[in-house]
Amino acid sequence: MSVNWWRVARIACYVLLLISAIGDNLLVAIIAAIAIALDIIEYFWDRYKRNQNNQQSAGEK
């Protein structure tokens, strides 16, 4: 499985935004934390769907 560098870059930006906003702006920190969580959920959902597709294609052979 290849690395999705766009996802890695997005998560890195969200983490930097979260770190810089924690003391100053609570709303921005909350938005960054939600964005990180959604990106991680998207990763696991993509992985789950890919595993399902692999199992279905293996069953057809």
CHARMM internal coordinates of N, CA and C (Angstrom, degrees):
IC EDIT
DIST 1 N 1 CA 1.4491
DIST 1 CA 1 C 1.5292
ANGL 1 N 1 CA 1 C 108.80
DIST 1 C 2 N 1.3186
ANGL 1 CA 1 C 2 N 116.02
DIHE 1 N 1 CA 1 C 2 N 130.18
DIST 2 N 2 CA 1.4555
ANGL 1 C 2 N 2 CA 120.11
DIHE 1 CA 1 C 2 N 2 CA -179.12
DIST 2 CA 2 C 1.5321
ANGL 2 N 2 CA 2 C 110.32
DIHE 1 C 2 N 2 CA 2 C -83.95
DIST 2 C 3 N 1.2991
ANGL 2 CA 2 C 3 N 114.11
DIHE 2 N 2 CA 2 C 3 N 159.37
DIST 3 N 3 CA 1.4632
ANGL 2 C 3 N 3 CA 120.47
DIHE 2 CA 2 C 3 N 3 CA -179.53
DIST 3 CA 3 C 1.5267
ANGL 3 N 3 CA 3 C 108.53
DIHE 2 C 3 N 3 CA 3 C -84.01
DIST 3 C 4 N 1.3078
ANGL 3 CA 3 C 4 N 116.81
DIHE 3 N 3 CA 3 C 4 N 132.30
DIST 4 N 4 CA 1.4557
ANGL 3 C 4 N 4 CA 121.76
DIHE 3 CA 3 C 4 N 4 CA 175.33
DIST 4 CA 4 C 1.5346
ANGL 4 N 4 CA 4 C 106.97
DIHE 3 C 4 N 4 CA 4 C -87.45
DIST 4 C 5 N 1.3219
ANGL 4 CA 4 C 5 N 115.53
DIHE 4 N 4 CA 4 C 5 N 97.14
DIST 5 N 5 CA 1.4644
ANGL 4 C 5 N 5 CA 120.56
DIHE 4 CA 4 C 5 N 5 CA -173.39
DIST 5 CA 5 C 1.5193
ANGL 5 N 5 CA 5 C 112.28
DIHE 4 C 5 N 5 CA 5 C -68.03
DIST 5 C 6 N 1.3412
ANGL 5 CA 5 C 6 N 117.79
DIHE 5 N 5 CA 5 C 6 N -27.80
DIST 6 N 6 CA 1.4606
ANGL 5 C 6 N 6 CA 119.69
DIHE 5 CA 5 C 6 N 6 CA 176.62
DIST 6 CA 6 C 1.5225
ANGL 6 N 6 CA 6 C 110.53
DIHE 5 C 6 N 6 CA 6 C -64.73
DIST 6 C 7 N 1.3276
ANGL 6 CA 6 C 7 N 116.12
DIHE 6 N 6 CA 6 C 7 N -40.54
DIST 7 N 7 CA 1.4633
ANGL 6 C 7 N 7 CA 119.94
DIHE 6 CA 6 C 7 N 7 CA 178.52
DIST 7 CA 7 C 1.5263
ANGL 7 N 7 CA 7 C 110.30
DIHE 6 C 7 N 7 CA 7 C -66.51
DIST 7 C 8 N 1.3189
ANGL 7 CA 7 C 8 N 117.08
DIHE 7 N 7 CA 7 C 8 N -41.92
DIST 8 N 8 CA 1.4657
ANGL 7 C 8 N 8 CA 121.14
DIHE 7 CA 7 C 8 N 8 CA 178.49
DIST 8 CA 8 C 1.5257
ANGL 8 N 8 CA 8 C 109.98
DIHE 7 C 8 N 8 CA 8 C -61.47
DIST 8 C 9 N 1.3299
ANGL 8 CA 8 C 9 N 116.63
DIHE 8 N 8 CA 8 C 9 N -43.29
DIST 9 N 9 CA 1.4681
ANGL 8 C 9 N 9 CA 120.52
DIHE 8 CA 8 C 9 N 9 CA 179.62
DIST 9 CA 9 C 1.5262
ANGL 9 N 9 CA 9 C 111.21
DIHE 8 C 9 N 9 CA 9 C -64.90
DIST 9 C 10 N 1.3381
ANGL 9 CA 9 C 10 N 116.72
DIHE 9 N 9 CA 9 C 10 N -41.72
DIST 10 N 10 CA 1.4693
ANGL 9 C 10 N 10 CA 119.78
DIHE 9 CA 9 C 10 N 10 CA 178.44
DIST 10 CA 10 C 1.5183
ANGL 10 N 10 CA 10 C 111.25
DIHE 9 C 10 N 10 CA 10 C -61.88
DIST 10 C 11 N 1.3263
ANGL 10 CA 10 C 11 N 116.63
DIHE 10 N 10 CA 10 C 11 N -46.40
DIST 11 N 11 CA 1.4658
ANGL 10 C 11 N 11 CA 119.85
DIHE 10 CA 10 C 11 N 11 CA -179.34
DIST 11 CA 11 C 1.5216
ANGL 11 N 11 CA 11 C 110.40
DIHE 10 C 11 N 11 CA 11 C -63.47
DIST 11 C 12 N 1.3331
ANGL 11 CA 11 C 12 N 117.49
DIHE 11 N 11 CA 11 C 12 N -40.75
DIST 12 N 12 CA 1.4701
ANGL 11 C 12 N 12 CA 120.40
DIHE 11 CA 11 C 12 N 12 CA 178.07
DIST 12 CA 12 C 1.5272
ANGL 12 N 12 CA 12 C 110.65
DIHE 11 C 12 N 12 CA 12 C -61.45
DIST 12 C 13 N 1.3284
ANGL 12 CA 12 C 13 N 117.21
DIHE 12 N 12 CA 12 C 13 N -42.28
DIST 13 N 13 CA 1.4699
ANGL 12 C 13 N 13 CA 120.10
DIHE 12 CA 12 C 13 N 13 CA 178.18
DIST 13 CA 13 C 1.5222
ANGL 13 N 13 CA 13 C 111.43
DIHE 12 C 13 N 13 CA 13 C -64.99
DIST 13 C 14 N 1.3287
ANGL 13 CA 13 C 14 N 116.49
DIHE 13 N 13 CA 13 C 14 N -41.16
DIST 14 N 14 CA 1.4663
ANGL 13 C 14 N 14 CA 119.64
DIHE 13 CA 13 C 14 N 14 CA 178.17
DIST 14 CA 14 C 1.5222
ANGL 14 N 14 CA 14 C 111.16
DIHE 13 C 14 N 14 CA 14 C -63.07
DIST 14 C 15 N 1.3260
ANGL 14 CA 14 C 15 N 116.65
DIHE 14 N 14 CA 14 C 15 N -40.58
DIST 15 N 15 CA 1.4669
ANGL 14 C 15 N 15 CA 120.36
DIHE 14 CA 14 C 15 N 15 CA 179.63
DIST 15 CA 15 C 1.5248
ANGL 15 N 15 CA 15 C 110.06
DIHE 14 C 15 N 15 CA 15 C -64.51
DIST 15 C 16 N 1.3339
ANGL 15 CA 15 C 16 N 117.04
DIHE 15 N 15 CA 15 C 16 N -44.88
DIST 16 N 16 CA 1.4706
ANGL 15 C 16 N 16 CA 119.73
DIHE 15 CA 15 C 16 N 16 CA 177.93
DIST 16 CA 16 C 1.5235
ANGL 16 N 16 CA 16 C 110.94
DIHE 15 C 16 N 16 CA 16 C -62.66
DIST 16 C 17 N 1.3277
ANGL 16 CA 16 C 17 N 116.82
DIHE 16 N 16 CA 16 C 17 N -41.33
DIST 17 N 17 CA 1.4600
ANGL 16 C 17 N 17 CA 120.42
DIHE 16 CA 16 C 17 N 17 CA 177.66
DIST 17 CA 17 C 1.5232
ANGL 17 N 17 CA 17 C 110.85
DIHE 16 C 17 N 17 CA 17 C -63.33
DIST 17 C 18 N 1.3155
ANGL 17 CA 17 C 18 N 116.39
DIHE 17 N 17 CA 17 C 18 N -41.76
DIST 18 N 18 CA 1.4648
ANGL 17 C 18 N 18 CA 120.98
DIHE 17 CA 17 C 18 N 18 CA 179.13
DIST 18 CA 18 C 1.5231
ANGL 18 N 18 CA 18 C 110.72
DIHE 17 C 18 N 18 CA 18 C -62.74
DIST 18 C 19 N 1.3282
ANGL 18 CA 18 C 19 N 116.67
DIHE 18 N 18 CA 18 C 19 N -45.93
DIST 19 N 19 CA 1.4663
ANGL 18 C 19 N 19 CA 120.52
DIHE 18 CA 18 C 19 N 19 CA -179.52
DIST 19 CA 19 C 1.5256
ANGL 19 N 19 CA 19 C 110.89
DIHE 18 C 19 N 19 CA 19 C -62.65
DIST 19 C 20 N 1.3316
ANGL 19 CA 19 C 20 N 116.75
DIHE 19 N 19 CA 19 C 20 N -42.82
DIST 20 N 20 CA 1.4633
ANGL 19 C 20 N 20 CA 119.27
DIHE 19 CA 19 C 20 N 20 CA -177.12
DIST 20 CA 20 C 1.5287
ANGL 20 N 20 CA 20 C 112.56
DIHE 19 C 20 N 20 CA 20 C -74.92
DIST 20 C 21 N 1.3321
ANGL 20 CA 20 C 21 N 118.19
DIHE 20 N 20 CA 20 C 21 N -23.43
DIST 21 N 21 CA 1.4615
ANGL 20 C 21 N 21 CA 120.41
DIHE 20 CA 20 C 21 N 21 CA -174.91
DIST 21 CA 21 C 1.5180
ANGL 21 N 21 CA 21 C 113.88
DIHE 20 C 21 N 21 CA 21 C -97.43
DIST 21 C 22 N 1.3205
ANGL 21 CA 21 C 22 N 118.36
DIHE 21 N 21 CA 21 C 22 N -9.57
DIST 22 N 22 CA 1.4687
ANGL 21 C 22 N 22 CA 120.09
DIHE 21 CA 21 C 22 N 22 CA -173.90
DIST 22 CA 22 C 1.5288
ANGL 22 N 22 CA 22 C 111.75
DIHE 21 C 22 N 22 CA 22 C -58.13
DIST 22 C 23 N 1.3092
ANGL 22 CA 22 C 23 N 118.50
DIHE 22 N 22 CA 22 C 23 N -46.67
DIST 23 N 23 CA 1.4579
ANGL 22 C 23 N 23 CA 119.89
DIHE 22 CA 22 C 23 N 23 CA -176.92
DIST 23 CA 23 C 1.5105
ANGL 23 N 23 CA 23 C 113.96
DIHE 22 C 23 N 23 CA 23 C -81.68
DIST 23 C 24 N 1.3321
ANGL 23 CA 23 C 24 N 116.86
DIHE 23 N 23 CA 23 C 24 N -24.28
DIST 24 N 24 CA 1.4613
ANGL 23 C 24 N 24 CA 120.06
DIHE 23 CA 23 C 24 N 24 CA -171.54
DIST 24 CA 24 C 1.5259
ANGL 24 N 24 CA 24 C 113.75
DIHE 23 C 24 N 24 CA 24 C -97.59
DIST 24 C 25 N 1.3089
ANGL 24 CA 24 C 25 N 116.40
DIHE 24 N 24 CA 24 C 25 N -52.77
DIST 25 N 25 CA 1.4586
ANGL 24 C 25 N 25 CA 119.96
DIHE 24 CA 24 C 25 N 25 CA -170.66
DIST 25 CA 25 C 1.5215
ANGL 25 N 25 CA 25 C 109.46
DIHE 24 C 25 N 25 CA 25 C -131.72
DIST 25 C 26 N 1.3045
ANGL 25 CA 25 C 26 N 115.96
DIHE 25 N 25 CA 25 C 26 N 106.89
DIST 26 N 26 CA 1.4642
ANGL 25 C 26 N 26 CA 121.15
DIHE 25 CA 25 C 26 N 26 CA -176.66
DIST 26 CA 26 C 1.5273
ANGL 26 N 26 CA 26 C 111.66
DIHE 25 C 26 N 26 CA 26 C -65.86
DIST 26 C 27 N 1.3260
ANGL 26 CA 26 C 27 N 117.67
DIHE 26 N 26 CA 26 C 27 N -37.67
DIST 27 N 27 CA 1.4647
ANGL 26 C 27 N 27 CA 120.75
DIHE 26 CA 26 C 27 N 27 CA -179.29
DIST 27 CA 27 C 1.5293
ANGL 27 N 27 CA 27 C 111.18
DIHE 26 C 27 N 27 CA 27 C -62.67
DIST 27 C 28 N 1.3139
ANGL 27 CA 27 C 28 N 117.45
DIHE 27 N 27 CA 27 C 28 N -44.52
DIST 28 N 28 CA 1.4675
ANGL 27 C 28 N 28 CA 121.23
DIHE 27 CA 27 C 28 N 28 CA 178.85
DIST 28 CA 28 C 1.5250
ANGL 28 N 28 CA 28 C 109.86
DIHE 27 C 28 N 28 CA 28 C -65.07
DIST 28 C 29 N 1.3169
ANGL 28 CA 28 C 29 N 117.60
DIHE 28 N 28 CA 28 C 29 N -38.69
DIST 29 N 29 CA 1.4617
ANGL 28 C 29 N 29 CA 121.01
DIHE 28 CA 28 C 29 N 29 CA 178.26
DIST 29 CA 29 C 1.5273
ANGL 29 N 29 CA 29 C 110.80
DIHE 28 C 29 N 29 CA 29 C -63.97
DIST 29 C 30 N 1.3168
ANGL 29 CA 29 C 30 N 117.39
DIHE 29 N 29 CA 29 C 30 N -40.97
DIST 30 N 30 CA 1.4648
ANGL 29 C 30 N 30 CA 121.11
DIHE 29 CA 29 C 30 N 30 CA 178.52
DIST 30 CA 30 C 1.5242
ANGL 30 N 30 CA 30 C 110.49
DIHE 29 C 30 N 30 CA 30 C -65.58
DIST 30 C 31 N 1.3271
ANGL 30 CA 30 C 31 N 116.98
DIHE 30 N 30 CA 30 C 31 N -43.34
DIST 31 N 31 CA 1.4688
ANGL 30 C 31 N 31 CA 120.73
DIHE 30 CA 30 C 31 N 31 CA 178.65
DIST 31 CA 31 C 1.5227
ANGL 31 N 31 CA 31 C 110.62
DIHE 30 C 31 N 31 CA 31 C -62.12
DIST 31 C 32 N 1.3289
ANGL 31 CA 31 C 32 N 117.53
DIHE 31 N 31 CA 31 C 32 N -42.17
DIST 32 N 32 CA 1.4662
ANGL 31 C 32 N 32 CA 120.86
DIHE 31 CA 31 C 32 N 32 CA 178.85
DIST 32 CA 32 C 1.5280
ANGL 32 N 32 CA 32 C 110.90
DIHE 31 C 32 N 32 CA 32 C -64.71
DIST 32 C 33 N 1.3247
ANGL 32 CA 32 C 33 N 117.29
DIHE 32 N 32 CA 32 C 33 N -41.00
DIST 33 N 33 CA 1.4657
ANGL 32 C 33 N 33 CA 120.46
DIHE 32 CA 32 C 33 N 33 CA 179.03
DIST 33 CA 33 C 1.5303
ANGL 33 N 33 CA 33 C 111.03
DIHE 32 C 33 N 33 CA 33 C -64.76
DIST 33 C 34 N 1.3198
ANGL 33 CA 33 C 34 N 117.12
DIHE 33 N 33 CA 33 C 34 N -40.30
DIST 34 N 34 CA 1.4678
ANGL 33 C 34 N 34 CA 120.59
DIHE 33 CA 33 C 34 N 34 CA 177.39
DIST 34 CA 34 C 1.5243
ANGL 34 N 34 CA 34 C 110.38
DIHE 33 C 34 N 34 CA 34 C -65.63
DIST 34 C 35 N 1.3232
ANGL 34 CA 34 C 35 N 117.13
DIHE 34 N 34 CA 34 C 35 N -40.56
DIST 35 N 35 CA 1.4662
ANGL 34 C 35 N 35 CA 120.74
DIHE 34 CA 34 C 35 N 35 CA 179.23
DIST 35 CA 35 C 1.5259
ANGL 35 N 35 CA 35 C 111.16
DIHE 34 C 35 N 35 CA 35 C -63.26
DIST 35 C 36 N 1.3325
ANGL 35 CA 35 C 36 N 116.81
DIHE 35 N 35 CA 35 C 36 N -40.85
DIST 36 N 36 CA 1.4695
ANGL 35 C 36 N 36 CA 120.34
DIHE 35 CA 35 C 36 N 36 CA 176.97
DIST 36 CA 36 C 1.5266
ANGL 36 N 36 CA 36 C 109.78
DIHE 35 C 36 N 36 CA 36 C -62.16
DIST 36 C 37 N 1.3233
ANGL 36 CA 36 C 37 N 116.44
DIHE 36 N 36 CA 36 C 37 N -46.54
DIST 37 N 37 CA 1.4652
ANGL 36 C 37 N 37 CA 120.19
DIHE 36 CA 36 C 37 N 37 CA -179.22
DIST 37 CA 37 C 1.5258
ANGL 37 N 37 CA 37 C 111.36
DIHE 36 C 37 N 37 CA 37 C -61.40
DIST 37 C 38 N 1.3264
ANGL 37 CA 37 C 38 N 117.31
DIHE 37 N 37 CA 37 C 38 N -43.03
DIST 38 N 38 CA 1.4633
ANGL 37 C 38 N 38 CA 120.36
DIHE 37 CA 37 C 38 N 38 CA 179.63
DIST 38 CA 38 C 1.5218
ANGL 38 N 38 CA 38 C 111.87
DIHE 37 C 38 N 38 CA 38 C -65.44
DIST 38 C 39 N 1.3239
ANGL 38 CA 38 C 39 N 116.98
DIHE 38 N 38 CA 38 C 39 N -38.12
DIST 39 N 39 CA 1.4623
ANGL 38 C 39 N 39 CA 120.13
DIHE 38 CA 38 C 39 N 39 CA 178.39
DIST 39 CA 39 C 1.5274
ANGL 39 N 39 CA 39 C 110.97
DIHE 38 C 39 N 39 CA 39 C -65.58
DIST 39 C 40 N 1.3135
ANGL 39 CA 39 C 40 N 116.89
DIHE 39 N 39 CA 39 C 40 N -40.58
DIST 40 N 40 CA 1.4665
ANGL 39 C 40 N 40 CA 120.52
DIHE 39 CA 39 C 40 N 40 CA 179.05
DIST 40 CA 40 C 1.5299
ANGL 40 N 40 CA 40 C 110.20
DIHE 39 C 40 N 40 CA 40 C -68.06
DIST 40 C 41 N 1.3294
ANGL 40 CA 40 C 41 N 117.13
DIHE 40 N 40 CA 40 C 41 N -40.66
DIST 41 N 41 CA 1.4673
ANGL 40 C 41 N 41 CA 120.52
DIHE 40 CA 40 C 41 N 41 CA 176.47
DIST 41 CA 41 C 1.5238
ANGL 41 N 41 CA 41 C 110.16
DIHE 40 C 41 N 41 CA 41 C -61.86
DIST 41 C 42 N 1.3295
ANGL 41 CA 41 C 42 N 117.01
DIHE 41 N 41 CA 41 C 42 N -41.66
DIST 42 N 42 CA 1.4684
ANGL 41 C 42 N 42 CA 120.88
DIHE 41 CA 41 C 42 N 42 CA 178.33
DIST 42 CA 42 C 1.5228
ANGL 42 N 42 CA 42 C 110.97
DIHE 41 C 42 N 42 CA 42 C -60.97
DIST 42 C 43 N 1.3322
ANGL 42 CA 42 C 43 N 116.95
DIHE 42 N 42 CA 42 C 43 N -39.88
DIST 43 N 43 CA 1.4650
ANGL 42 C 43 N 43 CA 120.94
DIHE 42 CA 42 C 43 N 43 CA 178.45
DIST 43 CA 43 C 1.5302
ANGL 43 N 43 CA 43 C 110.93
DIHE 42 C 43 N 43 CA 43 C -60.86
DIST 43 C 44 N 1.3199
ANGL 43 CA 43 C 44 N 116.55
DIHE 43 N 43 CA 43 C 44 N -48.80
DIST 44 N 44 CA 1.4638
ANGL 43 C 44 N 44 CA 119.73
DIHE 43 CA 43 C 44 N 44 CA -179.00
DIST 44 CA 44 C 1.5308
ANGL 44 N 44 CA 44 C 111.59
DIHE 43 C 44 N 44 CA 44 C -67.56
DIST 44 C 45 N 1.3328
ANGL 44 CA 44 C 45 N 117.94
DIHE 44 N 44 CA 44 C 45 N -34.63
DIST 45 N 45 CA 1.4562
ANGL 44 C 45 N 45 CA 120.82
DIHE 44 CA 44 C 45 N 45 CA 177.69
DIST 45 CA 45 C 1.5329
ANGL 45 N 45 CA 45 C 110.21
DIHE 44 C 45 N 45 CA 45 C -65.83
DIST 45 C 46 N 1.3416
ANGL 45 CA 45 C 46 N 117.33
DIHE 45 N 45 CA 45 C 46 N -44.19
DIST 46 N 46 CA 1.4674
ANGL 45 C 46 N 46 CA 120.91
DIHE 45 CA 45 C 46 N 46 CA 177.27
DIST 46 CA 46 C 1.5194
ANGL 46 N 46 CA 46 C 110.89
DIHE 45 C 46 N 46 CA 46 C -60.52
DIST 46 C 47 N 1.3108
ANGL 46 CA 46 C 47 N 116.12
DIHE 46 N 46 CA 46 C 47 N -41.81
DIST 47 N 47 CA 1.4610
ANGL 46 C 47 N 47 CA 120.46
DIHE 46 CA 46 C 47 N 47 CA 179.54
DIST 47 CA 47 C 1.5286
ANGL 47 N 47 CA 47 C 111.17
DIHE 46 C 47 N 47 CA 47 C -64.87
DIST 47 C 48 N 1.3163
ANGL 47 CA 47 C 48 N 116.56
DIHE 47 N 47 CA 47 C 48 N -41.59
DIST 48 N 48 CA 1.4633
ANGL 47 C 48 N 48 CA 121.50
DIHE 47 CA 47 C 48 N 48 CA 178.14
DIST 48 CA 48 C 1.5301
ANGL 48 N 48 CA 48 C 110.58
DIHE 47 C 48 N 48 CA 48 C -62.17
DIST 48 C 49 N 1.3350
ANGL 48 CA 48 C 49 N 117.23
DIHE 48 N 48 CA 48 C 49 N -46.40
DIST 49 N 49 CA 1.4567
ANGL 48 C 49 N 49 CA 121.18
DIHE 48 CA 48 C 49 N 49 CA 179.78
DIST 49 CA 49 C 1.5281
ANGL 49 N 49 CA 49 C 111.18
DIHE 48 C 49 N 49 CA 49 C -64.32
DIST 49 C 50 N 1.3245
ANGL 49 CA 49 C 50 N 117.31
DIHE 49 N 49 CA 49 C 50 N -39.93
DIST 50 N 50 CA 1.4635
ANGL 49 C 50 N 50 CA 120.85
DIHE 49 CA 49 C 50 N 50 CA 178.74
DIST 50 CA 50 C 1.5277
ANGL 50 N 50 CA 50 C 110.28
DIHE 49 C 50 N 50 CA 50 C -63.65
DIST 50 C 51 N 1.3264
ANGL 50 CA 50 C 51 N 117.26
DIHE 50 N 50 CA 50 C 51 N -40.89
DIST 51 N 51 CA 1.4654
ANGL 50 C 51 N 51 CA 120.68
DIHE 50 CA 50 C 51 N 51 CA 177.57
DIST 51 CA 51 C 1.5248
ANGL 51 N 51 CA 51 C 111.10
DIHE 50 C 51 N 51 CA 51 C -64.44
DIST 51 C 52 N 1.3240
ANGL 51 CA 51 C 52 N 117.33
DIHE 51 N 51 CA 51 C 52 N -39.65
DIST 52 N 52 CA 1.4654
ANGL 51 C 52 N 52 CA 120.54
DIHE 51 CA 51 C 52 N 52 CA 177.51
DIST 52 CA 52 C 1.5226
ANGL 52 N 52 CA 52 C 110.70
DIHE 51 C 52 N 52 CA 52 C -62.99
DIST 52 C 53 N 1.3323
ANGL 52 CA 52 C 53 N 116.82
DIHE 52 N 52 CA 52 C 53 N -44.13
DIST 53 N 53 CA 1.4638
ANGL 52 C 53 N 53 CA 120.56
DIHE 52 CA 52 C 53 N 53 CA 179.76
DIST 53 CA 53 C 1.5186
ANGL 53 N 53 CA 53 C 111.01
DIHE 52 C 53 N 53 CA 53 C -64.42
DIST 53 C 54 N 1.3302
ANGL 53 CA 53 C 54 N 117.13
DIHE 53 N 53 CA 53 C 54 N -38.51
DIST 54 N 54 CA 1.4641
ANGL 53 C 54 N 54 CA 120.48
DIHE 53 CA 53 C 54 N 54 CA 178.70
DIST 54 CA 54 C 1.5265
ANGL 54 N 54 CA 54 C 110.75
DIHE 53 C 54 N 54 CA 54 C -65.56
DIST 54 C 55 N 1.3202
ANGL 54 CA 54 C 55 N 117.28
DIHE 54 N 54 CA 54 C 55 N -39.83
DIST 55 N 55 CA 1.4644
ANGL 54 C 55 N 55 CA 120.37
DIHE 54 CA 54 C 55 N 55 CA 179.10
DIST 55 CA 55 C 1.5252
ANGL 55 N 55 CA 55 C 110.99
DIHE 54 C 55 N 55 CA 55 C -67.38
DIST 55 C 56 N 1.3327
ANGL 55 CA 55 C 56 N 117.05
DIHE 55 N 55 CA 55 C 56 N -38.90
DIST 56 N 56 CA 1.4619
ANGL 55 C 56 N 56 CA 120.26
DIHE 55 CA 55 C 56 N 56 CA 179.00
DIST 56 CA 56 C 1.5256
ANGL 56 N 56 CA 56 C 110.93
DIHE 55 C 56 N 56 CA 56 C -67.14
DIST 56 C 57 N 1.3300
ANGL 56 CA 56 C 57 N 116.90
DIHE 56 N 56 CA 56 C 57 N -42.44
DIST 57 N 57 CA 1.4650
ANGL 56 C 57 N 57 CA 119.29
DIHE 56 CA 56 C 57 N 57 CA -179.71
DIST 57 CA 57 C 1.5285
ANGL 57 N 57 CA 57 C 110.80
DIHE 56 C 57 N 57 CA 57 C -70.15
DIST 57 C 58 N 1.3168
ANGL 57 CA 57 C 58 N 118.54
DIHE 57 N 57 CA 57 C 58 N -29.98
DIST 58 N 58 CA 1.4671
ANGL 57 C 58 N 58 CA 121.14
DIHE 57 CA 57 C 58 N 58 CA 176.90
DIST 58 CA 58 C 1.5269
ANGL 58 N 58 CA 58 C 110.13
DIHE 57 C 58 N 58 CA 58 C -71.60
DIST 58 C 59 N 1.3221
ANGL 58 CA 58 C 59 N 117.50
DIHE 58 N 58 CA 58 C 59 N -32.43
DIST 59 N 59 CA 1.4535
ANGL 58 C 59 N 59 CA 121.35
DIHE 58 CA 58 C 59 N 59 CA 179.18
DIST 59 CA 59 C 1.5219
ANGL 59 N 59 CA 59 C 112.82
DIHE 58 C 59 N 59 CA 59 C -73.10
DIST 59 C 60 N 1.3311
ANGL 59 CA 59 C 60 N 116.92
DIHE 59 N 59 CA 59 C 60 N -25.63
DIST 60 N 60 CA 1.4587
ANGL 59 C 60 N 60 CA 121.12
DIHE 59 CA 59 C 60 N 60 CA -179.62
DIST 60 CA 60 C 1.5188
ANGL 60 N 60 CA 60 C 112.23
DIHE 59 C 60 N 60 CA 60 C -78.46
DIST 60 C 61 N 1.3090
ANGL 60 CA 60 C 61 N 117.14
DIHE 60 N 60 CA 60 C 61 N -21.99
DIST 61 N 61 CA 1.4705
ANGL 60 C 61 N 61 CA 120.40
DIHE 60 CA 60 C 61 N 61 CA -176.62
DIST 61 CA 61 C 1.4993
ANGL 61 N 61 CA 61 C 112.37
DIHE 60 C 61 N 61 CA 61 C -78.49
END
COOR INIT
IC SEED 1 N 1 CA 1 C
IC BUILD
